[in-house]
Amino acid sequence: MRRFNHVIVRRPCKAMVEGITSGLYPGSPEYELALDQHDAYIEALKKCDVDVTILPPDEEYPDSCFVEDPAVLTEKCAIITNPGATSRNGETHSIEETIRKFYPEERIEHICDPGTLEGGDVMMCGDHFYVGRSERTNEEGIRQFADILGKYGYSCSEVKLEEVLHLKTGVNYLENNNLLVSGEFIHKPEFQNYDRYIIPDEEAYAANCIWVNGKVIVPEGYPAVLEAVQTMGYDTIVVDTSEFRKLDGGLSCLSLRF
């Protein structure tokens, strides 16, 4: 089974209260509470037997704590993305500086204009990657991404999004052929061959759980999802993400796991 050794996170900046939001989850983030929740998130990751690189806050980019979007990290290569949200484009430069500590130059790839791609639209299932075509990830970005993956023996397929911000907003892979699915993803043919747990609408946010070395981190306040993940046989860790939810952010958004 795939194993993670490293995790990269970035501390929330004070400007996060001005981050991008759809308004789906009302309210403005409380910065101090977000810091406390981020501390708990880091501690949860450490319980999963990974080393955690903690980057300082970047006040220039309100959404920079969501480090998943500016890069996709695989066992064989790192791909620096080109975020579709223009206010986030500069995040790629600082994250690449850190990634260079883990990958040799020849294995660091880039998505280039006019292609756009955000890591929240990428779901890795073994050696296959599903990529959501969304407002943030376009056809050209997916084409470039597929070409890069092909160089390293990976495959890729596109999933057209109709309702959610990112692919992993509504579907997440927990290894062992298990998927959490919600909303529009329940009936998408791409995922019919997986063992799927269908999340009730009132707990749709909790589709964004993350598997880390046999444990699954689950957002606090979603009992049906927690019970389902435990029934699958996983050890679980519960973390409160209420302040990040106000910015449409979930558990996977807050880290790069590789």
Phi, psi and omega in degrees: 000144177304142180229141175262139175250331187231152173221139174245131174229160174232133180297142177297144176262162180299331181287356181301335180295347178254015183292166181292135177211145177277345185084004180299321177248103190292159177108155177261139182299142172267115190300311183297322177293322177299321177297316179298318180294324178293321174303314181294324178297315179297318179296323177297317179298319180297331177289349182261017174062051173230156170270141186245120173268120184253113180271150181288161178296150179238100186293344180288337185232103184303328184264012190291345175292342178273072189289349181295330189286323184278002179203153170236123184247127179239176179295329187256340184201163172244137180240115176277124187275185175225088189304139179286340174276111187300331180292350183251000185304319184292346180296335183294327184293313182289324180290328179294325178303319179288318182298330180296344176283345185246338184233141175290157184308318186288351179248018174251117184249168183221142168270129187241154175306143005274011179285141172233146179200138175237142185299334178295345178267005185245126177237121182267124176236091186066236179264008178247141181240128171265137181232125179278129173271112192223190175292340183257340183234119186255177184300318181292322177298319178293321178299313178298318181299315180297320179296318178296312181301321181300328179297334185251011176085014177263158176244167188207144174218150184268142174235118181281128180264142182243334188232321190265165181292307183232158178306310186283001168298327188236354179211134180216141183266130181249025183065176179055029179070014183264135178232141165262126182229146178216164171051232186297342184277348182299323185252005179289130185296336182302336189246011186290340182269003177267161171279107191254138167255119182272119185274133178296150185306322184289349177240022186303325180303327184282004170300336182270073169260162178231136175270129177222102175054048174093343176258154177237125176269129188238138177292145182289141173100014183230078189297325181294318179292317179301315179297320181296316181295320178293324178295329176292346177104008182271144164289139184238151173230130182257132181227135177281126179235027187303322184284332177280331176300326180297342176253021181065019182263145179234190184299317183291330183298334190271005180204156169251120185245126185203000000 
